[in-house]
Amino acid sequence: METGGPSPAVSPRHRSAHARNIRFPRETSPPDRFGNVIPKLTFLAPLFFRLAVSAAFAADSPPPGTTPRSANPILPGYFADPSIVIHAGRHFLYATIDPWGGETLGCWESTDFRDWSYRVLNWPTKKACTSPTSAGSMVWAPSVVRTPDGRFFMYVSVGSEVWVGTAEHPLGPWRDANGGKPLIPGKFRPGFHMIDAEAFIDTDGQAYLYWGSGHNWVNGKCWAVRLKPDMVTFDGEIHDVTPGNYFEAPFMVKHGGRYFLMYSSGKTIEETYQVHCATGDSPLGPFQEAANSPILVTDRSKRVLSPGHHSVFERDGRHYILYHRHAIPFDPAFIGRQTCVDELKFTPAGLMDKVVPTHEGPPFIQRRPPSMEGAALTASSRRNPHTAPAMAVDDNHATLWAAAPDAATAWLQMDLGSERRLTRQEIRFEYAWKPHRFVAKCSTDGKQWKTLADHSSDPVSGSPVIIDAPARARFLKLEFPTVTKGSEPGIFEWTVR
């Protein structure tokens, strides 16, 4: 016999681990992607911004971004540098696993742009994409395109080099397309960063590749080249097309006969990151930064910080920008960027209009009416005041429940209010790619419990993790019998059908 357990306790402020579960000392911030360890005081958000965040949490109304059913971010997790392709009525989204990449990419699939399922790719991996010129950086910044003949190509940064792969389907199997060596080696242009390659296929079928960044958040350069039909071989000379205020993350859009070279500047680890735009009459420039650039910037009042490294796609005749921004509330010690979508419009003069970043997102990504209306949640502990148990059923991927970092065990319990017939549970964990050990139970009275699924010795990963176990119950519980430091459980959404 088991009981619901004690009331939730408030834990110390969370300081999350990165992909390899490493904890950083409080005096410094996580190493950035250049390997720099930045002193804590230079990495903190401005004081007035931190005070504004505190004031927002003290107000009666929910702080910006925490309203239930907010559609942005679209993914339950920390993913940056998104790229998207649409194929056979399905959306495939590829992104960097935060912080600073992982052994492979994050990949998600959706039919409706609302419910996304995590997919595991066979390529690229850090192990497969390593050469004598590779640096230690992980797998970053994918660009995936489909050629007119139906092939898919991926350009991805691994070890501060650009690699290229190909597949017949967005989920693969993928294979290296350049003989097991980088398409653009790390030493290709000494003094600059050979990353963030982005492919563009013009309306005439001609393909181009753009790439380049700087070191230590300065001196960015952008190069461009035509590609031969094999999508691997350079066709002609490489052009320096660097526009004003360029740092990294180029993306090409053609609209109204003009070419728009979009890119990011500033520091993604702070609130200065933003999206710029330059225009030209040719895919190879020259490009002049637009008069209204930058077009997407931080909005402190909304708690939208450092939007950037984006891609653009079309849907029903409209353009949309897919980009990352910091998780909320902003924690300078945690690099956890999240993927969002907002509309991208053009002015009557033919320029890209300034983007208004939102938490709601455009209508086609907005959430359906809640399925967990009236459910009450309790938990063994919480990571901090912003990770209350109720956050696991608010249909908002900006919020989550998470156990205290010093917990040895943990549980999350749901009271549906009355006995119901249940057929399926869906759990969207904080880290889709990590293995999770837990036991799912149900009860009609909160005293006698029945096990529906036991993964205590058989961990599962993915998102959503599905429990197909019909039952009649009022109470549901997820128990985590063993919690290791740095891997305490967190749940963005727990849905019961």
SULWOVEN-V374679 format. One record per backbone hydrogen bond with DSSP energy under -0.5 kcal/mol. CO is the residue of the C=O (numbers start at 1). NH is the residue of the N-H. E is the energy in kcal/mol with one decimal. If there is no record, write none. Layout:
BEGIN
co->{CO & CO}
nh->{NH & NH}
e->{E & E}
END
This chain:
BEGIN
co->{9 & 9 & 18 & 22 & 25 & 27 & 32 & 36 & 36 & 38 & 39 & 39 & 40 & 40 & 46 & 46 & 47 & 48 & 49 & 50 & 51 & 52 & 53 & 54 & 55 & 56 & 63 & 67 & 69 & 70 & 73 & 75 & 77 & 78 & 80 & 83 & 85 & 87 & 90 & 91 & 91 & 92 & 93 & 94 & 95 & 96 & 96 & 97 & 100 & 102 & 103 & 104 & 106 & 107 & 108 & 109 & 110 & 114 & 117 & 119 & 119 & 125 & 128 & 131 & 137 & 138 & 138 & 139 & 140 & 143 & 145 & 147 & 151 & 152 & 153 & 154 & 155 & 156 & 156 & 157 & 158 & 159 & 160 & 161 & 161 & 162 & 162 & 163 & 164 & 165 & 166 & 167 & 169 & 175 & 178 & 184 & 185 & 187 & 189 & 192 & 193 & 193 & 195 & 198 & 200 & 200 & 202 & 206 & 207 & 208 & 209 & 210 & 211 & 213 & 215 & 218 & 222 & 222 & 223 & 224 & 225 & 226 & 227 & 228 & 233 & 234 & 239 & 239 & 243 & 246 & 248 & 251 & 253 & 255 & 258 & 259 & 259 & 260 & 260 & 261 & 262 & 263 & 264 & 264 & 265 & 266 & 267 & 267 & 267 & 274 & 275 & 275 & 275 & 276 & 277 & 278 & 279 & 280 & 282 & 288 & 290 & 295 & 296 & 299 & 299 & 299 & 300 & 303 & 304 & 305 & 308 & 311 & 313 & 315 & 318 & 319 & 320 & 320 & 321 & 321 & 322 & 323 & 324 & 325 & 330 & 331 & 334 & 336 & 337 & 338 & 339 & 339 & 339 & 340 & 342 & 343 & 344 & 345 & 347 & 351 & 355 & 359 & 362 & 362 & 363 & 372 & 376 & 378 & 382 & 384 & 387 & 388 & 389 & 390 & 391 & 392 & 394 & 396 & 401 & 402 & 404 & 408 & 410 & 411 & 412 & 413 & 414 & 414 & 415 & 420 & 420 & 422 & 424 & 425 & 426 & 426 & 427 & 427 & 428 & 428 & 430 & 431 & 432 & 436 & 436 & 438 & 439 & 440 & 440 & 441 & 442 & 443 & 443 & 447 & 447 & 450 & 453 & 453 & 460 & 463 & 464 & 465 & 466 & 467 & 467 & 471 & 471 & 473 & 474 & 475 & 476 & 477 & 477 & 478 & 479 & 479 & 480 & 482 & 484 & 489 & 490 & 491 & 493 & 495}
nh->{11 & 382 & 21 & 18 & 28 & 40 & 35 & 32 & 38 & 29 & 42 & 43 & 43 & 44 & 49 & 50 & 51 & 52 & 53 & 54 & 55 & 56 & 57 & 58 & 59 & 59 & 66 & 70 & 367 & 397 & 397 & 77 & 79 & 98 & 96 & 94 & 92 & 90 & 87 & 93 & 110 & 85 & 108 & 83 & 106 & 80 & 98 & 101 & 138 & 139 & 126 & 102 & 95 & 119 & 93 & 117 & 91 & 116 & 109 & 107 & 121 & 129 & 130 & 134 & 159 & 140 & 159 & 102 & 157 & 155 & 153 & 150 & 147 & 167 & 145 & 165 & 143 & 158 & 163 & 140 & 161 & 135 & 194 & 158 & 163 & 183 & 184 & 156 & 177 & 154 & 175 & 152 & 172 & 166 & 181 & 162 & 188 & 190 & 192 & 194 & 195 & 213 & 212 & 210 & 202 & 208 & 205 & 202 & 227 & 200 & 225 & 198 & 223 & 193 & 218 & 215 & 241 & 242 & 211 & 239 & 209 & 235 & 207 & 231 & 228 & 236 & 224 & 241 & 246 & 220 & 264 & 262 & 260 & 258 & 255 & 261 & 280 & 253 & 262 & 278 & 251 & 276 & 247 & 248 & 274 & 268 & 270 & 272 & 273 & 265 & 294 & 295 & 296 & 263 & 290 & 261 & 288 & 259 & 285 & 279 & 293 & 355 & 275 & 302 & 303 & 304 & 303 & 305 & 299 & 326 & 324 & 322 & 320 & 318 & 315 & 344 & 313 & 322 & 323 & 342 & 311 & 340 & 308 & 338 & 332 & 334 & 336 & 327 & 79 & 325 & 73 & 74 & 75 & 323 & 321 & 345 & 319 & 353 & 350 & 347 & 357 & 72 & 365 & 366 & 366 & 375 & 415 & 413 & 11 & 387 & 402 & 391 & 392 & 393 & 394 & 494 & 69 & 399 & 491 & 383 & 407 & 483 & 480 & 380 & 478 & 378 & 416 & 476 & 376 & 422 & 473 & 471 & 497 & 467 & 428 & 495 & 429 & 465 & 492 & 493 & 432 & 434 & 462 & 438 & 460 & 455 & 479 & 452 & 453 & 477 & 450 & 474 & 475 & 2 & 449 & 442 & 440 & 455 & 436 & 118 & 466 & 427 & 468 & 425 & 469 & 422 & 473 & 420 & 416 & 443 & 414 & 441 & 479 & 412 & 439 & 481 & 410 & 484 & 487 & 403 & 430 & 401 & 428 & 426}
e->{-0.6 & -1.2 & -3.1 & -1.1 & -1.5 & -2.0 & -2.2 & -2.6 & -0.7 & -2.0 & -1.0 & -0.8 & -1.2 & -1.0 & -0.5 & -2.0 & -2.4 & -1.8 & -2.1 & -2.0 & -2.4 & -2.2 & -1.8 & -1.1 & -0.8 & -0.8 & -2.3 & -1.4 & -0.8 & -0.5 & -0.6 & -1.6 & -0.7 & -2.3 & -3.1 & -2.9 & -2.8 & -1.9 & -2.7 & -0.5 & -2.0 & -2.1 & -2.7 & -2.3 & -2.8 & -2.2 & -0.6 & -1.5 & -0.6 & -2.1 & -2.1 & -0.7 & -2.4 & -3.2 & -2.8 & -2.6 & -3.3 & -0.6 & -2.3 & -0.7 & -0.5 & -2.0 & -0.7 & -1.8 & -0.9 & -0.5 & -0.9 & -0.7 & -1.8 & -2.5 & -2.5 & -2.5 & -2.9 & -1.9 & -2.3 & -2.4 & -1.7 & -0.6 & -3.0 & -3.5 & -0.7 & -2.8 & -0.6 & -2.3 & -0.5 & -2.0 & -1.9 & -2.4 & -2.6 & -2.6 & -1.9 & -2.4 & -2.2 & -2.4 & -0.7 & -2.0 & -1.8 & -0.6 & -1.6 & -0.6 & -1.5 & -1.5 & -2.8 & -2.2 & -0.6 & -2.7 & -2.0 & -3.1 & -2.7 & -2.4 & -1.7 & -3.0 & -2.8 & -2.0 & -1.7 & -0.6 & -2.1 & -0.6 & -1.9 & -3.1 & -2.4 & -2.8 & -0.6 & -2.8 & -2.9 & -0.7 & -2.3 & -0.8 & -1.2 & -0.5 & -3.0 & -3.4 & -3.5 & -1.8 & -2.2 & -0.6 & -1.9 & -2.0 & -0.8 & -2.1 & -2.3 & -3.5 & -1.5 & -2.0 & -1.8 & -0.5 & -1.6 & -0.5 & -0.9 & -1.9 & -0.6 & -2.4 & -1.3 & -1.5 & -2.7 & -2.3 & -2.4 & -2.5 & -1.9 & -2.5 & -1.6 & -3.2 & -2.5 & -1.1 & -0.7 & -2.2 & -0.9 & -0.7 & -2.7 & -2.3 & -2.1 & -2.9 & -2.6 & -1.8 & -2.5 & -2.6 & -2.2 & -0.5 & -0.6 & -1.8 & -2.2 & -3.4 & -2.0 & -3.3 & -0.5 & -2.3 & -1.2 & -1.5 & -0.9 & -2.0 & -0.6 & -2.4 & -0.7 & -2.3 & -3.0 & -0.5 & -0.6 & -3.1 & -2.2 & -3.4 & -0.8 & -2.8 & -1.8 & -0.7 & -1.0 & -2.1 & -3.0 & -3.0 & -0.9 & -2.0 & -1.0 & -1.6 & -2.0 & -1.8 & -0.8 & -2.5 & -2.4 & -1.4 & -3.1 & -2.1 & -1.8 & -2.5 & -3.4 & -2.2 & -2.8 & -2.0 & -0.6 & -2.4 & -2.5 & -0.6 & -2.4 & -2.4 & -3.1 & -2.7 & -0.5 & -2.9 & -0.8 & -3.1 & -2.6 & -1.1 & -0.6 & -1.1 & -3.2 & -0.6 & -2.0 & -3.1 & -2.8 & -3.2 & -1.6 & -2.3 & -2.9 & -2.2 & -2.9 & -2.0 & -0.6 & -2.2 & -2.9 & -0.5 & -2.6 & -3.3 & -0.6 & -2.5 & -0.6 & -1.8 & -1.2 & -3.8 & -0.5 & -2.5 & -2.8 & -2.2 & -3.0 & -2.8 & -0.5 & -2.2 & -2.2 & -0.6 & -1.9 & -0.5 & -2.4 & -2.5 & -2.6 & -2.3 & -3.0 & -2.7}
END
